[in-house]
Amino acid sequence: MTGNPNWPNGELRLNLPVFLARFGLEARGGAEPLLGGEDNINARVGTDRGDVVVREYVHSTRAKVAAELVFVAHLAREGFPTPMPYTADNGDPFALVAGRPIAVFPFASGEVPPAMTLDLAEQSGALLARMHTAAMDWADDRIPVIDRLDVLGSAADSDVELAGGDEWREENRRFLDHHAEALALLAEQPAGPLHHDLHRRNLLAEDGRVTAVLDFDELNHGPLILDLARLLQYAALERPDLRLPAAVAEAALAGYQKVRLLTATELELLPVAFDLAGLVDAAGFIRWTAPYLGLDRIADCRSWRCYLSNKDE
């Protein structure tokens, strides 16, 4: 989950006994809201088969949710540490209530790791590689494809009226022009489903070992190296100075390559992919979120400041 870590995103409004019966479960108690989440509502519920998490998708379409849950079920069958979604009485991995998809997962034990340590970075890199390896040749047209170059081009041509907007627009243009050849080469690299949201708060761990990877809501299809770049971006965002420590990057890269060796070209493109991840993240926030938060400066975007702190390193 990538939302506010201090309170739930909303409240489930379900007749739990009736709803859970559709998944072959008998409710034993009410719903306990779970913290975090941006585009979903999550609650823990006791059942005759143990505690489960009921997850209501607030914004995602039925097709996108179906693609996500089918993919997650595939990973779970392959031994990847993520909860297997229950199947509803209609054969789907979710049920529709008032037009919204709602899924049910076994409750995964463990705690969110308190910090991105070198060991956790190595484990996270290895987990990404395991996911990519398990998804080789996975094809599903319902999985979104993000045109990141179009996102930056639209940002460069936008009319965002925030202090520092001209500098931000110019940097998007500069990046696209300066790295045009590398970005074209990035599009030709091995591609597949990306978690795209693998940060510390989407992990559970026990005794220092990751037990579960959660929240595939940002699942999209793209060059695999972008998933590793996104992991590194999140690691940088956690730092007070927003700088990515070389040791963290090396640990994540080492963990990844223990499972899947990157090509020489992928390794060469990783810094550009890292900058691209940061700029695209900033563009989304500045254009679509900042106006609703009443912000008046581009510098209020943490992803933008992180990009500037690390670009071309």
C-alpha positions as CSV (number, residue, x, y, z in Angstrom):
1,M,0.0,0.0,0.0
2,T,1.3,3.4,-0.9
3,G,-1.3,5.7,0.8
4,N,-1.3,7.4,4.1
5,P,0.3,5.0,6.6
6,N,-1.7,6.4,9.6
7,W,-5.3,5.8,8.8
8,P,-7.5,3.7,6.5
9,N,-8.6,5.0,3.1
10,G,-12.2,4.3,3.8
11,E,-14.7,1.9,5.3
12,L,-16.1,-1.3,3.9
13,R,-19.9,-1.2,3.6
14,L,-20.7,-4.8,3.1
15,N,-23.0,-7.4,4.5
16,L,-19.9,-9.5,5.4
17,P,-21.7,-12.8,6.1
18,V,-23.4,-12.7,2.7
19,F,-20.4,-11.4,0.8
20,L,-17.9,-13.9,2.3
21,A,-20.2,-16.8,1.7
22,R,-19.6,-16.1,-2.0
23,F,-16.0,-17.2,-1.4
24,G,-16.9,-20.2,0.7
25,L,-16.1,-18.4,3.9
26,E,-18.1,-17.9,7.1
27,A,-17.6,-14.6,8.8
28,R,-16.6,-14.6,12.4
29,G,-16.7,-11.0,13.5
30,G,-16.6,-7.5,12.0
31,A,-14.2,-5.7,9.8
32,E,-11.0,-4.2,11.2
33,P,-9.8,-1.4,8.9
34,L,-6.2,-1.7,7.7
35,L,-4.0,1.4,7.4
36,G,-2.7,2.7,4.1
37,G,-3.9,2.3,0.6
38,E,-4.5,5.0,-2.1
39,D,-6.9,3.4,-4.5
40,N,-8.4,0.7,-2.4
41,I,-10.1,0.0,1.0
42,N,-8.7,-2.8,3.0
43,A,-10.1,-4.6,6.2
44,R,-9.1,-7.6,8.2
45,V,-12.0,-10.0,8.9
46,G,-12.1,-13.2,10.9
47,T,-13.5,-16.3,9.2
48,D,-13.9,-20.0,9.8
49,R,-10.8,-20.5,7.7
50,G,-8.7,-17.9,9.5
51,D,-8.3,-14.2,9.1
52,V,-8.7,-12.7,5.6
53,V,-8.2,-9.3,4.0
54,V,-11.1,-7.9,2.1
55,R,-9.9,-5.4,-0.5
56,E,-12.3,-3.1,-2.3
57,Y,-10.9,-1.5,-5.5
58,V,-12.1,2.1,-5.6
59,H,-10.8,3.4,-9.0
60,S,-9.5,0.4,-10.9
61,T,-11.6,-1.1,-13.7
62,R,-13.0,-4.6,-13.6
63,A,-10.6,-5.7,-16.4
64,K,-7.5,-4.2,-14.7
65,V,-8.4,-5.9,-11.4
66,A,-9.1,-9.2,-13.2
67,A,-5.6,-9.0,-14.9
68,E,-3.9,-8.2,-11.6
69,L,-5.6,-11.0,-9.6
70,V,-5.0,-13.6,-12.3
71,F,-1.3,-12.6,-12.3
72,V,-1.0,-12.6,-8.5
73,A,-2.6,-16.1,-8.4
74,H,0.0,-17.3,-11.0
75,L,2.8,-15.9,-8.9
76,A,1.5,-17.6,-5.7
77,R,1.2,-20.9,-7.5
78,E,4.8,-20.5,-8.6
79,G,5.9,-20.1,-5.0
80,F,6.3,-16.4,-5.0
81,P,5.6,-14.9,-1.5
82,T,2.2,-13.2,-2.1
83,P,-1.2,-14.2,-0.8
84,M,-3.3,-16.3,-3.2
85,P,-6.7,-14.6,-3.8
86,Y,-9.8,-16.6,-3.0
87,T,-12.1,-17.5,-5.9
88,A,-15.8,-16.3,-5.8
89,D,-18.8,-18.5,-6.6
90,N,-18.8,-17.1,-10.2
91,G,-15.3,-18.5,-10.8
92,D,-13.7,-15.0,-10.7
93,P,-11.0,-13.9,-8.2
94,F,-13.3,-11.1,-7.1
95,A,-17.0,-10.3,-6.7
96,L,-18.8,-7.1,-7.9
97,V,-20.7,-5.1,-5.4
98,A,-22.4,-1.9,-6.6
99,G,-20.1,-2.1,-9.7
100,R,-16.8,-2.2,-7.7
101,P,-14.5,-5.3,-7.7
102,I,-13.9,-6.7,-4.2
103,A,-11.3,-9.4,-3.6
104,V,-10.5,-11.6,-0.6
105,F,-7.0,-12.7,0.4
106,P,-5.6,-14.8,3.3
107,F,-4.2,-12.5,5.9
108,A,-0.4,-12.6,5.7
109,S,1.5,-12.5,9.0
110,G,4.5,-10.3,9.5
111,E,5.4,-6.6,10.1
112,V,6.4,-3.8,7.7
113,P,10.2,-3.6,7.9
114,P,11.2,-0.4,9.8
115,A,13.9,0.7,7.4
116,M,15.5,-0.1,4.0
117,T,18.6,-1.9,5.2
118,L,21.2,-3.4,2.9
119,D,19.8,-6.8,3.6
120,L,16.3,-5.7,2.8
121,A,17.5,-4.1,-0.4
122,E,19.1,-7.3,-1.5
123,Q,16.0,-9.3,-0.6
124,S,13.9,-6.8,-2.5
125,G,16.1,-7.0,-5.6
126,A,15.9,-10.8,-5.5
127,L,12.1,-10.7,-5.1
128,L,11.7,-8.5,-8.2
129,A,13.9,-10.9,-10.2
130,R,11.9,-13.9,-9.0
131,M,8.7,-12.2,-10.1
132,H,10.2,-11.3,-13.5
133,T,11.4,-14.9,-13.9
134,A,8.1,-16.4,-13.0
135,A,6.3,-14.1,-15.5
136,M,8.5,-14.8,-18.5
137,D,6.3,-14.9,-21.6
138,W,3.3,-13.7,-19.6
139,A,0.9,-12.0,-21.9
140,D,-2.4,-10.3,-20.9
141,D,-3.7,-7.3,-23.0
142,R,-5.6,-6.1,-19.9
143,I,-2.4,-5.2,-18.2
144,P,-1.8,-1.4,-18.8
145,V,1.1,-0.1,-20.7
146,I,2.4,3.3,-19.6
147,D,3.8,5.5,-22.3
148,R,6.4,7.2,-20.1
149,L,7.8,9.4,-22.9
150,D,4.4,10.7,-23.6
151,V,3.9,11.5,-19.9
152,L,7.1,13.6,-20.0
153,G,6.2,15.2,-23.3
154,S,2.8,16.2,-21.9
155,A,4.5,17.5,-18.8
156,A,6.9,19.6,-20.9
157,D,3.9,21.2,-22.8
158,S,1.6,21.5,-19.8
159,D,0.2,24.8,-18.4
160,V,0.8,23.9,-14.7
161,E,0.8,27.2,-12.8
162,L,3.1,26.5,-9.9
163,A,6.3,28.3,-8.8
164,G,9.2,26.6,-10.5
165,G,7.0,25.4,-13.4
166,D,9.2,26.7,-16.1
167,E,12.3,25.0,-14.7
168,W,10.3,21.7,-14.4
169,R,9.0,21.9,-18.0
170,E,12.4,22.6,-19.3
171,E,14.0,19.7,-17.4
172,N,11.4,17.3,-18.9
173,R,12.3,18.6,-22.4
174,R,16.1,18.4,-21.7
175,F,15.8,14.8,-20.4
176,L,13.9,13.7,-23.5
177,D,16.3,15.3,-25.9
178,H,19.5,14.5,-24.0
179,H,18.6,10.8,-23.5
180,A,16.6,10.2,-26.7
181,E,19.0,7.4,-27.9
182,A,19.1,5.7,-24.5
183,L,15.3,5.9,-24.1
184,A,14.8,4.3,-27.5
185,L,17.2,1.5,-26.5
186,L,15.3,1.1,-23.2
187,A,12.1,0.3,-25.1
188,E,13.9,-2.7,-26.8
189,Q,15.0,-4.4,-23.5
190,P,13.4,-7.5,-22.0
191,A,9.9,-6.6,-20.9
192,G,7.0,-8.1,-18.9
193,P,4.7,-7.3,-16.0
194,L,6.1,-4.8,-13.5
195,H,5.1,-4.6,-9.8
196,H,6.0,-0.9,-10.1
197,D,5.4,-0.2,-6.4
198,L,7.9,-2.4,-4.5
199,H,8.8,-0.3,-1.5
200,R,9.3,-1.1,2.2
201,R,5.6,-0.5,3.1
202,N,4.5,-3.1,0.6
203,L,6.5,-5.8,2.3
204,L,5.9,-7.9,5.4
205,A,8.8,-9.6,7.2
206,E,9.5,-11.9,10.1
207,D,12.8,-12.4,11.8
208,G,14.4,-10.2,9.1
209,R,13.1,-12.2,6.2
210,V,10.5,-11.0,3.8
211,T,7.3,-13.2,4.0
212,A,5.0,-11.4,1.7
213,V,4.9,-8.9,-1.2
214,L,1.7,-6.9,-1.3
215,D,-0.2,-4.4,-3.4
216,F,0.0,-5.1,-7.1
217,D,-2.4,-2.3,-7.9
218,E,0.2,-0.5,-10.1
219,L,0.8,-3.5,-12.2
220,N,1.8,-2.5,-15.7
221,H,3.8,-3.9,-18.6
222,G,7.2,-2.5,-19.5
223,P,11.0,-3.0,-19.6
224,L,12.0,-5.1,-16.5
225,I,14.8,-2.8,-15.6
226,L,12.2,-0.1,-14.8
227,D,11.0,-2.2,-11.9
228,L,14.5,-2.2,-10.4
229,A,14.8,1.5,-11.0
230,R,11.5,2.1,-9.3
231,L,12.7,0.1,-6.2
232,L,15.8,2.4,-6.1
233,Q,13.7,5.5,-6.4
234,Y,11.6,4.5,-3.4
235,A,14.8,3.8,-1.5
236,A,16.1,7.3,-2.2
237,L,12.7,8.9,-1.3
238,E,13.1,7.4,2.2
239,R,16.3,9.3,2.9
240,P,16.2,12.7,4.5
241,D,18.6,14.0,1.8
242,L,16.7,12.1,-0.9
243,R,20.0,10.7,-2.1
244,L,20.3,7.1,-3.1
245,P,23.2,5.5,-1.2
246,A,25.5,3.5,-3.5
247,A,25.5,0.6,-1.0
248,V,21.7,0.3,-1.2
249,A,21.8,0.3,-5.0
250,E,24.6,-2.3,-5.1
251,A,22.8,-4.5,-2.6
252,A,19.5,-4.4,-4.6
253,L,21.4,-5.1,-7.9
254,A,23.3,-8.0,-6.3
255,G,20.1,-9.5,-5.1
256,Y,18.5,-9.2,-8.4
257,Q,21.4,-10.7,-10.3
258,K,21.5,-13.7,-8.0
259,V,18.2,-14.7,-9.6
260,R,18.3,-13.1,-13.1
261,L,21.4,-11.8,-14.7
262,L,20.9,-8.4,-16.3
263,T,22.4,-7.9,-19.8
264,A,25.2,-5.4,-20.3
265,T,22.8,-3.0,-22.0
266,E,20.3,-3.2,-19.1
267,L,23.1,-2.4,-16.6
268,E,24.2,0.5,-18.8
269,L,20.6,1.8,-18.9
270,L,19.8,1.5,-15.2
271,P,20.8,5.1,-14.4
272,V,18.6,6.5,-17.2
273,A,15.8,4.2,-16.0
274,F,16.2,5.5,-12.5
275,D,15.9,9.1,-13.6
276,L,13.0,8.3,-15.9
277,A,11.1,6.7,-13.0
278,G,11.6,9.8,-10.8
279,L,10.6,12.2,-13.5
280,V,7.4,10.3,-14.4
281,D,6.5,9.9,-10.8
282,A,7.0,13.7,-10.3
283,A,4.9,14.5,-13.4
284,G,2.0,12.5,-12.2
285,F,2.0,14.2,-8.8
286,I,2.5,17.7,-10.1
287,R,-0.2,17.5,-12.8
288,W,-2.9,15.4,-11.2
289,T,-2.4,15.5,-7.4
290,A,-0.8,18.8,-6.5
291,P,-3.9,20.9,-7.6
292,Y,-6.1,19.0,-5.2
293,L,-3.7,19.5,-2.3
294,G,-3.5,23.2,-2.8
295,L,0.2,23.2,-3.3
296,D,1.8,26.2,-5.0
297,R,5.4,25.2,-5.7
298,I,6.9,22.5,-7.9
299,A,9.4,22.0,-5.0
300,D,6.6,20.7,-2.8
301,C,6.9,17.5,-4.9
302,R,9.2,15.1,-3.1
303,S,9.8,13.0,-6.2
304,W,10.9,16.1,-8.1
305,R,13.4,17.1,-5.4
306,C,14.6,13.5,-5.3
307,Y,15.1,13.5,-9.1
308,L,17.2,16.7,-8.9
309,S,19.3,15.3,-6.0
310,N,20.2,12.2,-8.0
311,K,20.1,13.0,-11.7
312,D,23.0,12.0,-13.9
313,E,24.7,10.3,-11.0
